[in-house]
Every structure is written in structure tokens, then in C-alpha cells.
Amino acid sequence: MNALSIKNVRLFQEAIHGFDHDFATGELTVVLGGNQSGKTNLCRLLAGLPTNASGEVWYQEQDWTSLRPQKRSVALVFQAFVNYPNWTVAQNIASPLMAKQLDASERKRIVARLAQTLGISELLQRLPSELSGGQQQRVAIARALAQQADVLVLDEPLVNLDYKLREALVLELKTLLAETGATVIYTSTDPRDAFALGDQVLLLHEQSLLQSGTPLGLYQSPKCLAAARLMSDPGVNLLPGPNFNGGEQCSAIRPEHVLLPGEAVQDCADTISFCMRVDSIERSGDETFLHGRVSKDGELQDEQHWVVRRPGMHSVSVGQMLELNVLGDDILNLALE
């Protein structure tokens, strides 16, 4: 069942075409896009806040378009968190519960559970001024969850957290959000969030909707180069050749699908080989990233920078020439726009 719908949405005033989208009850939709792609404008439109975006917002059969924020059952967490400075962490989290006049024992139970999930149990008696930025962001998330709204909008809520804490919270947050039964919109610049959290994904680019679908569906079948880049980390590599010069189509390969020398090549007749001169190497312990320039038929393409992402630790040196293999089934044929 579709709980939340947007109609004829334009994320900036000069947009020529609007778009529609339905958000299903209880599903988490990741809105994925780079900086200035329109993610925050969409969040503000859903919450009824001033924004450059325009369009209709419907919840079930109710038109929310002209409703004030206070009249919408929407909880919102921005990247720039806001907490009540003179209230303790416990009081901040409990503030929506006090507004609903829940009894003290129930408020305490909910606050304790949210604080435990978000790793801030030991901070409940502190003031926001005594917390780090990441801790304050977790307080803001907990307060939004305590609001128990029908629609929960999270605009890059974990961006201020350190890497390890962020990784730990993502899966816990997925479980917690599913239990709320709310329709959740979660914005991010990281495709890993789409796979870890998303039931559905919206891809935004230059304040327009590129494509929507399941995370796996968008990964396997991006309709254009910008969509493929959004769903890849690092971005896709362009195959050198005439198809990219002056045409409307291009061919690309994801960094994780490029095979290094010595790696088994499947029984595939459609295999293309490239030479890459290694310019730099990153080893993360369980993965190796190689950066370099590729050539085909011995002709170096200075502007064709590639990244190769392979599991494990590989013995490669800077300046080395490597023969790379690409399987035809892994090549993405994409529209440029």
C-alpha cells in the first residue's frame, strides 16, 4: 500500500519537467545523489518547510501540500542537527513523548531503548554542549524516532559520525526503522547505504530524478552513465573507443569487475583486454585499489583514468604495466544522459 505520494515535483524553480513517486507503507527509500542534487529540497518539501522545490504531497487520501509542518505527521532529522540546549539528552529524546502526554514510566522505557540502540545510554544526563558533534546527531535521531510519526525523513543523518560507529549503527538503524512501521526517506551520497538500508532507491542528479527501483535492479541495469556512477563506489570506468567520442552512448565497466593478471577468466569468448599503467595503489587490508591510465591496442589514453577494485592484497608496484581483462557480460552500455 502506498502511504506517501508526491506529484509533479520540481526540485528547483526553473525545472522543465516534474516527476511523481509513491512511497510504500513501512518501506525505507534511500534518496541517493551527490551534493546539490536536490536531496534536501525534497526533504523540505515533504516536511512542509520553505524550499525551492514545488509539487504536491499526499499522505493516503489527504492532501498535505498546503498543510503547515506542525499539521503533518513527519519527523525530520537534518545533517545540521538541532537539540534543545538547556535540556539533558534524556529530556531531548523524551520531548515528543511529553507532548503526547505519555506516562513517565513509558517515556523512560522508550528513551532507554532508543539511547541503547544509538549508543548514548551513558550520556542521558548530559547537556548537548557537553557532547561531540556525532553524539549530538545521535540525540537528534533518537528524538525523531521518539516522535513516532507516520513519515520519517532523515537527511544524511550519519554523516557526522566516525566510520566505525557509522558502520555499526547502519544495521541497527535498519532494524529499528523497520519496527516503527513508518514510511522512511533516507538521503545519502553513499551507494553502500542504498544496499544496506534501502527497500527502494531514488537516484537524483542535477536536481532531477534519473531512475528509481530496487538497489540490485539499479545496480544491474542503470539507464545512463550518471545513474551507473551513483550506484558504484568508486565510479565506473569508461571503456576507451569511438563510442564515447561525440556519440550518445558509452560503454563502462565497474571497478570490481576488472580482472587482474593471473585471475581466472570465465569461459567467455567475449573478453576484452586492456593495458593499464599503475599510478597509485591503495590497500585497505581486505581490498586493493589500483589507479592508473588504460590503453587499448597499445595506444595510451591519457584522459582515461581507471580504478580497479579487487579483493585481497595484490603484489603490484607503481609504474607497472598490467594486462587487464573485462568480460563482455559485465560491460554496461549506457546513455550519456
Buried (B, 14 or more C-beta within 10 A) or exposed (E): EBBBBBBEBBBBEEBEEBBEBBBBEBBBBBBBBBEEBBBBBBBBBBBBBEBBBBBBBBBEEEEBBEBEBEEBBBBBBBBEBEBEEEBBBBBBBBBBBEEEEBEEEEBBEBBBBBBEBBBBBEBBEBBBEEBEEBBBBBBBBBBBBBBBBBBBBBBBBBBBBEEEBBEEBBEEBBEBBBEBEBBBBBBBBBBEBBBBBBBBBBBBBBBBBBBBBEBEBBBEEBBBBBBBBBBBBBBBBBBBBEBBEEEEEBBBBBBBBBBBEEEEEEEEEEBBEBBBBBEEBEEEEEBBBBBBBBBBEEEEBEEBBBBBBBEEEBEBEEEEEBEBBBBEEBBBEBEEE
